[in-house]
Amino acid sequence: MLKTLKTPGDTSWFIHDRFGMFIHWGLYSQPARHEWVRHNEEIPTDVYDAKYFKRFDPDLYDPNAWAAAASDAGMKYFVITTKHHEGFCLWDTKYTDYNATNTAAGRDLLKPMVKAFRERGMHAGFYYSLLDWHHPHYVIDPHIGPYRNAKNRAELNKGRDQKKYAEYMYNQTRELLTKYGKIDILWYDFSYPKPDGLGKGKADWQSEKLYKLIRKLQPNIILDDRLDLPGGWDVKTPEQYQPREWMRVNGQPVVWEGCQTLSGSWGYHRDESTWKSVDQLVQMLIDTVSKGGNLLLNVGPTGRGELDYRALKCLSGMGEWMKRHARSIYGCTQAPAEFVPPTDHRFTYNPKTKRLYVHSFAWPFKYLHLDGLGDKVEYAQLLNDASEIPLKPTDWTFEHMSHQNAGKNTLTLTLPTVKPNVTVPVIELFMK
């Protein structure tokens, strides 16, 4: 545990806002077949650069349109891949020529992006890859990189010095945290220490040195958990799966954020077909908040700098739901332990307003029974239109429920027969 280093970032706004946009954008948007295309297809550096670096020309890039799509979807913050594993940098860094200013784009692409999102009241976050398949001093290992099956790895690593690469990361981190004003999130990705010493962890990244720099430059920044620093993080980041319950470390609940894709790829993938439906995405957001977490939902812009039409459709659908149901998300968290939702439902709870939200993934047949709430609710309404939901007297509930359920202080709601015309209906309970 880094007792001398641990200085928590400010997560107060983070656990209120709950919903953010992840953006994976780089040269890999041009091959358009996964952000790991260089690794997966073992493309040599010179071939990759000859094809994609000199042709990177996002002439339709409009960060205001990106920010509008995110804001309209109900997102409150964003995290952009300033540099992904391929090593290409979106900003005007002085530590490598491998950046956007030396492509046909000819400019720093981060600056207008940060400005556009901030103008819509959104918090700004930077992702930075610890891996770098382009840097001449990044030591190639058997697990990660474009030469995963190389037999001459020792020869490939001649002249490479991982400490020089760590210094490069240190210098670029300083740039990112001094050139763009207040940054709210720093998202490193990722460590993979191995018992045989052939992976990479905190010693390879010089993580403690990085941590001290980060806290010096931006004391309140939220730091993710991928620097391989026990105790040196603010948020746990489960990737591409839904935790079964509130995430815990050493038995204690922690701040957590699930990162998920709209499809099976983080970067733009023209032919990917496993896109999630709006129903799935809304349910994912609800389920995450019901377990005390945040959702960071990813988009992968095209090589010309636009958001894919399928991504826009997903964001629009989520925005339509959030327009009427946002208060069951913002400021909400897991409900008190004594409140257990019925099958196919999720609870979220706002401790400030003392309102409990019942999210219905499967619309019931007229009656919804909520155990333990019989004497705790004074009013109920559908959130989408503020129409009243009648409460059945507890004696009626007792007579109409099976004997084994009697005595559970059950609240019965009388619902309309037809499901409301929204993706996921929400019932707002005003607690006594």
N, C-alpha and C positions, 0 to 999 in steps of 0.2 A: 504494500500500500504506500502510495506517494504522499505521506502525511505532510511533508514540507512543501509539496507542490499544489496540493488540492485546494483550489480556490473556485468555488462553484460559479458558473455563469448564471445569468439572469434568465430563468425559465418561466417567470411569472406570466409574461405575455404569451409564451409558447403553449403552455397548458390551457390557456384560455382560447386561443385561436384554432387549434386542433387540426387545421387542414391547410396543406401547402402543395406547391407545384415543384416537382423535380424536373430539370431540363438536361437531357443528354444531347450534346451537340458538338460535332467535331468533323474531322475529315471523313470519318466512317459514314457520314450521312450520304456520301457520294456512291460508294459501292452499294449502300442501302441493303445490306444483308447481315446486320448485327454489328454492335459496337466492338465486338471481339473478333471482327473479320480477319484482322491481320494475324492474330494468334491462331484462330481456327484453321485458316488456310495457309499458315506459315509463309506469309509474304515477306520477302527480304525488304530491308529498309529502302534501298535505292529504287526498287520496283514500286513500292507503296508511294513513295514521295513523287516519283516521276508521273504516276497516274493521278494522284489526288491533291498533293500539296499545291502544285502550280495551277491546278484547275479549280481550286476552292473559290467560288465567286457567288456568295449569297446576295444576289442583286435585289431580291424581294424581301430582304430582312427588314422587318418593321417591329421593333421591340414594343412599341405602343400597342400593336395588335396582340402581341403575346400577353402583355400585362392586362389588357382588356378581357381577353379570354379567361385568364386565371381569376381575375376579380369577379367577373360575371358568374363563374362557376362556384364562387363562395370561398375561394382560396385566400389566405391571409398572409402568406409568405412564399418565397421561392428560393430554390437552391440550384445554381447553375454549375455545370462541369467546366470550370476554368481550364482544367487540363485533365484529360482522361488517360487511360493506360497507353495510348498510342504516343503520348508525349507532346501533342500539338496544343499550343496555348492560344486562348481567345483574346488575350490582352497584349498590350505593347510592353512586353517584358524586355529588359536590357540584358538578360542572362542567356538568351538563346535567340537565334534567328528563326527558329521553328515556331512562328507565331503569325497571327492573322494579318499583321501589318505588312508582311512580306508575301502575301498571297494577292490574288486579284481583289480581295476585299479591301486591302490597303488601309486598314484602320483598326483601332481598338474596338472590339465588339462588346466588351463588358460595360464600358462607361455609359453608352446610351441605354443599355438594358437595365442597369441599376437605377438610372434616372427615371426610366419609364415606370418601373414597378414602385419605386418610392413615391412617385407622384400620385399613385393610386392608394397610398397609405399602407403598402405592403412591406414587411420586413425582408431584408436581403441576406442571402446565404451563399457561400462559396464552397463548392466541392473541389477537392484537389487530390489527384491520384498519387499515391505513394509509389506505385509501379510506373515505369517509364521505359517503353520498348524502343525508344529513339535515342535517349541520352547515351553518349559514348562511355560514361563511367558507371552506368547501371549494370551490375553484375548479373549476367544471364544464369538462371538456375533451371533445374529440371521441371519445375512446376508451372512457371509463368513465363510468357514471352513468345516471340514469333519463331523461336527455334526449340520448341519443347522436345522434339525428338532428335536433336543434334547429337552426334557422336563425338564431335570435336569441341565440346563445351570449354574445356581447359584452354584450348587455343583461342577460341572466341573471346575469352575473358582476359587474355594477355593485355596488359596495359590499362585495364579497367580498375578503378579505385572507388569502392562504394562510399568511402568517406567524402570524396569529392562530390559524389552525387548527393549525399546528405547535406553538404554545404549549399549546393544548388537549390535544394528544396527550402532550406532555411532562408536563403536570399529571396526566393520567389514568394515565400510566405510573408516576408517583410513587405514586399511590394504590394501584395494583395490587401494587407491590413493597414497600409498607409496611403494608398493612392485613391481610394474610393469612399472615404468617409467611414461612418460607423457601419460595421458589418455585424450582423446578429447571430449568424451560424457559420461555423467552419466544419466542413464535412470531409475528413480524410478517408481514403479508401485504398488499400486495406492491408492488414498484416496477416502473415501466414507462417508463423514460426513452426519449425519441424524438429523433432527429436534428433534427426541425423545431421542437423545444421545446414541443410540444403534449402531451407525456406528463408523467410525474412521477417524480422520482428523489430522490437524497440531499439536494439543495438545498431541495426542496419540503418534505421531512419534517424538515429540520434533523437529519439522521441522526447527525452527529458529536456534536452536543449530547446527543441521546438516548443514544447509546452511552456517553458519559462518565457520565451519570446512572445508567444500568443497572449499570455496573461499580462505581460508588460504593455503590449501595444493596444490590446482590446480586452480589458479586464472582465467585462460583462458578457463576452461572446459565449455562445453555447457550443460546446465541443462534443463531437461524436465519440464512439467507443472503439475506434479501429486503429489507434496508434500503438496497441499492445502495451498500454499503461494502466495497470490495475489502480483504480482510484483516480486516474487522470482523465475523467470524462464526465459529461453532464447528462447524456441521453443514450440509452440502448437502442440499437437499430436493427431489429429483425427484418430480414429481406425476403420478399416473395413468399411469405406464409403468414397466416393469421395465428397469433398465440392463442392458446386455449383459455388463458386467464391473464390478469394483470402481471406483467413481467416483474420478477423478483431477483435480487442478488443477495446472497447470504440470508435468504428468507425475508428480506425487506422489499416492499414495493418501490420501484424506481420510475423515473420519468422515461417514457419510451415512445418511439416513433417507428411505425411500420412503413417501409418503402416498397411500393408496388408499381408494376407496369400496367398500362392499358392493354398491352398485348404481351407476347412472349419475348420482346426485345426492348432494351432500354434506348438504344439508338434507333434512328429511322430505319425501318425494314419494310421495303416496298411490298414484298410478297408474303409477309406474315399474316396468318388468317385467324389466329386464336384471340381475337379481340373480345374483351369483356363487354357484356351488355350494361346499359345504364342501371338496370335493376341490380346486377351484381355489384357494381361500383358503389351505389348508394348504400346497399346492405353492408359492404365492406367498411365504409366510413362509419356507419352506425355501430357495427360490431366492435370496431377499434375504440371508439369513444366510450362504449359501454364497458370496456375493460381498462379505462383510464389512459388510453393512448392517443397519439396523433397519427394522421395519415399523410404521407408524402407521396403524391401520385405523379407518375412520370409521363412526360411527353418527349418525343424525339423529332425535332424539326428537320425539314428536308435540306438538301444541299443548296437550295436557292433561298433558304431562310424562312420558309413558311411552316406553320403547324399543319400536319396532315389532316385531311378532311375527316378521317375517321376519329382522330383525336378531338377535333372541334365538335363533332357530333356528341361524343361522350361528355365533354365539358359542358356543352349546352344543356344536355339532359340533366346533369348533376346540378347545374345552376337553376334550372326550372324547379327542381325539388328544394334546393336550398333557399330559394326566394321565399318560400312559405314555411320552411321548417328549420331555419338556421338557429333559432333559439333552443332547439333540442340538441344542438352541437356545440355552439360557442359557449364557453363558460361551464360546460357540463363535464361530467366524469362518471365513474362507476357509481351505481346506486348503493346506499347502505346495505350491508350484508344481510340484514333481516328481510329485505325485499327481494324476492326471487321471482323472475319473470316466468310466465307460462311457456309451454313449448312453442317454438317458432316466433318468439317475441324477444325483444331486447329492451332493457331499461337504460336510460341515461338520466342523470340527476344534476340539477343546478343547486349547489349548496347555498348560494347567495340569495336566490329568489325562493328557494325551498319548493321547487316544482319538479315533479317526477314525470318523465316522458316515456310512454309506452309505444314502442315501434313494432308494428305488426307486419311480419314477413309472410304470414298466411292469414288472410282475413277470416275471422271466426264466424260461426253460424249464430248470429244475433246476440249471443251473450258471451262476455269475456269475464272469467272469474280470476280475481287477483288475491291470492292468499296473503294474510297478514296486514291487509290495508283497510279492513272493514270500518274501523273507527278513526282513520288517519286522513281521510280525504273529504274536503268540503265542497269541491266543484270539479267537474270534468268537461272537457271540450275537445273537439277535433281541432288540431292545430292549423290545418290548411285553410279553414274558413271560420274558425271560432264558433262553430255551432255546438250547442250543448249536447252532452252525452248524459242521459239520465242514469242516476245511481239507484239500484234496487235496495230496498231496506234489508238489513241483515237477517231479519226473521224470514223474509221471502227466500233469500239465498239458502238459509239453513234447511227449509222445507224442500227445496228443489235440487239440492245436491245429495249425492250418495252419502250413506251413513259414515263411511270411513273418512270423508272430507269435512264432516261437521266439526265445529269448534275451532276452526282455523282462522277465525276473524276475517272471513273472506268478503271482499268487495266485488259486487257484480255490476258490470257496465252493460247497458242496453244499446247495442250498436245498430246502425242502419243495415238492412239486408244486403244492399249493394255496396261493394267496396268503393270508397271515395276515388275519384279519378286522379290519383297521384301515384307515384312509383311505390312509395312505402308510406301508408297512413300512419299518423302519429296522434296519440291521445295525450293531451296535456292535463296532468292532475295537479290541482292546487291543494297543497297539503295544509292540514290544520296547524 
